[in-house]
Amino acid sequence: MLKKQYRLKRRQDFRRVYQRGKALKNRAFVLCYRHGGGYQPKKMKSQNKRSDPSTVRLGFSVSKKIGKAVERNRVRRKLREACRLELTAFKPGYDYVLIARQGAKAESVVELRRRLLQTLQEAKLAQKPAVPILLADKEQIHSSN
């Protein structure tokens, strides 16, 4: 589970990424991203991690085209886990939204991680070079599903 400081929850934040950000597509998802720049809402009572420009915030969108609620939630969980495992690969100071596509239903978490790293490298947003996912990681993830 992603910690609150890494989540993008408000509709306003999602819209800002969609309207002013850039996007890259692949078979499993669309990665939309926008430089966050330390955005701080007007009615924020205390200094929060959300306003910190060095954090990464992630949002996930899975439409009804993917399937019924069970399938959508499964796809969302897989995307969230792939992002959690590769959290250090995201360039800080950006807001990211992953929009699931039909191909995400058939993909495993390991394959989603691989696609995520490739997409981040395409966008020149990868913090670290792509590290091959170890066979032990693959077996561990498959045994937990």
C-alpha positions, -999 to 999 in steps of 0.1 A, spaced: 0 0 0 13 34 -9 16 59 20 -6 90 19 23 113 10 27 94 -23 -10 94 -33 -28 117 -57 -65 117 -45 -82 150 -53 -101 155 -85 -84 188 -90 -50 173 -89 -59 146 -115 -74 173 -138 -42 194 -135 -21 164 -146 -45 156 -175 -48 191 -188 -13 205 -183 8 174 -183 23 151 -209 15 114 -216 31 83 -229 12 51 -239 20 15 -239 -1 -17 -241 -9 -19 -204 -14 18 -193 -10 55 -202 14 74 -180 4 110 -176 29 133 -157 33 169 -148 59 187 -128 42 193 -94 62 223 -84 52 221 -47 15 228 -53 -2 238 -20 -40 241 -18 -55 274 -4 -72 258 26 -43 237 38 -41 240 76 -7 227 83 25 221 63 20 188 47 42 164 26 19 172 -3 35 206 -7 70 192 -7 85 195 -42 108 166 -36 80 140 -33 64 118 -59 26 116 -60 8 88 -79 -28 85 -90 -45 55 -107 -75 56 -130 -93 24 -142 -124 30 -163 -155 7 -166 -143 -3 -200 -118 -26 -182 -145 -47 -167 -167 -50 -136 -156 -38 -102 -136 -69 -93 -115 -67 -124 -110 -30 -121 -99 -33 -85 -75 -62 -94 -59 -41 -121 -56 -11 -98 -39 -32 -71 -14 -46 -96 -6 -11 -109 -3 2 -74 20 -27 -64 42 -22 -94 46 15 -86 53 8 -49 81 -16 -58 96 9 -82 90 41 -62 126 50 -62 126 50 -100 102 80 -102 117 114 -106 107 135 -75 87 167 -78 63 152 -104 27 141 -102 19 109 -121 -14 93 -132 -15 58 -146 -46 51 -167 -52 14 -171 -58 -1 -206 -72 -34 -216 -38 -50 -218 -32 -45 -180 -57 -72 -172 -35 -99 -186 -2 -85 -173 15 -97 -141 30 -73 -116 65 -82 -128 55 -73 -164 39 -41 -153 71 -31 -134 91 -37 -165 68 -16 -186 68 11 -160 105 14 -160 106 14 -198 80 42 -199 98 63 -173 131 59 -193 113 70 -225 100 101 -207 135 107 -192 119 106 -157 138 75 -144 159 82 -113 179 51 -118 188 29 -148 165 0 -154 176 -29 -132 166 -63 -144 139 -79 -123 154 -109 -106 139 -144 -111 135 -146 -73 114 -115 -74 93 -130 -101 87 -162 -83 79 -144 -50 53 -122 -67 37 -151 -85 35 -172 -53 17 -143 -35 -10 -140 -62 
